[in-house]
Amino acid sequence: MADTQRRDRWLTFLILPALVVGVLVLTGVTFRSSFQLEKLREQSVVEATLLLVGEKADRLDKRIVEQDSALMSTLDVADRRRTSEEWLKAAAIQTPTVRALLVVDLAAPGRDVVTFASRGTSGREDEAFRRLLIGPMFSDLRLDQQPVTELKHLHKSYGAESYLVSYWQRQAESHRYLVVAWHDVGRIVHDLFPTLADRSDAPQSRVNVVDEEGRIVFGPPLSRGGLTIGRQFATTLYKWTLNVSMTSSEELSRAVQRRRVLEMTMVGLSSTVVLAGMVVVLVALARERKLANLKADFVANVSHELKTPLSLVRMFGELLQSRRVESDEKRQQYLSIIVTESERLAALIENVLDFAKVERGRQSYDFVDGDVGDVVSRAVEACRLRAERERKALELAIAPELPVVRLDERAIEIAVINLVDNAIKYAPDGDKVAISVIRREGGVEVRVTDEGPGIAAEDKKRIFERFERGKAALGRQIRGSGIGLALVKHIAEAHGGRAWVEPGPERGSTFVFSLRDARKRRPTAD
Ligand code: ADP
């Protein structure tokens, strides 16, 4: 017992709180790791996109610079006429986006364009560019005083037109020259930009290029929902921005969202299961504890129940043995006390033994087709002596033409004796106990009505459970073991009926058990 209590205490005060803490920690950790994982995923998408946009922009820069280098290596300013003609021949292959090559004599006061090799077909456009170069564009070129052979780029819009020029300075025959490669921006957009959209390196990416005003120059508009990262071209078309959007990022964030909901649901569910399990354990524990207490009370009650009649039998037996009782009347009275008390003892022991059999599932009934009126009358007669001693009249009413009932006579007698015994015991102020057997749809009902205090509403169901004792018994300290009604219920159910209690009109109560008509139920084997 002490061990069980210690185990219960361990379970309640240590293991259960530890479980609750464990569940809370688990939920917290899962929440955190889920959020962290999402951040990591986002970060990795951002990093991958950054890397991709950088690579693509650099690749384009490189393709333009490669053309410039090829041009630089072909052109000799000292022999510019010949070398520029040679360039023109190979230009379509070597420098496909360079439209024209210009050499400006920087020493000449009018910034003379001394060479103009153009692949264009419109002389008017070439002339317009020449004027633009030596006019407004010139100041934008930021030329060094000392000739530096370093390659430079200018990317700017003049009017509605965007221009890209590569330029560098050369010294020849004590003259400073400016060599300019005029790139055809339209051709770059048309021929080179599609290579930016090449999806072989990142199938789930989309690309566009926007100008300094945010207008799309190339590619589709990119949705704002997804992850879009932009980077300007570092060297050549530096006014423009290349944008790369990972279409997968939208899908990814949706998948992450779904995953998180799933994870949270799983955690929620498992926590609920653990908590429900704990509640079940606690309830079972409370029930077990209650049952253990009830059993302990039962043992004490039964011992008490046995002790009282036993001491009466012994006391009056000893008195008779001592021969000090002179009057015959007294002797007779003592003898009748001994008889009734030993009857009570026998009834109690029988009750306990029957109950023990029921508890172990060993109770067996001998069903025979019987007259329930006869059986009930016999049981009432057995109680009559005790009722008289308690000054209570037993009124028996048996309805005529009752149906034949398959019953175990001894069991029905025990049930009736228990009910009548309770009616006498719990109604000390009542004058009579009415017992009736009546016909009912599908069988018969045995009813025992007393004039006692009645049953508290909350006790109505409970008192039919084993070891349960009601307020009436506990409050007035009436002796009992709490198994009588449980036995009645078991007997009624074994006969295909049930047992219940009905409150009296003003006070008192009627305990009822029903039995099924033999023709309406198949007899059970036991
Ligand atoms: P016991 O009488 O030994 O306590 P029972 O199982 O016969 O056990 O009864 C269970 C409880 O039902 C009793 O403790 C009592 O509170 C209540 N009870 C039974 N019969 C009556 C009755 N006739 N009037 C009032 N209360 C009753």
Residues whose N, C-alpha, C, O or C-beta is under 5 A from the ligand:
A	BS01	ADP	N422 A423 Y426 D450 G452 G454 I463 E468 R469 G470 K471 A472 A473 R479 G480 S481 G482 I483 G484 L485 A486
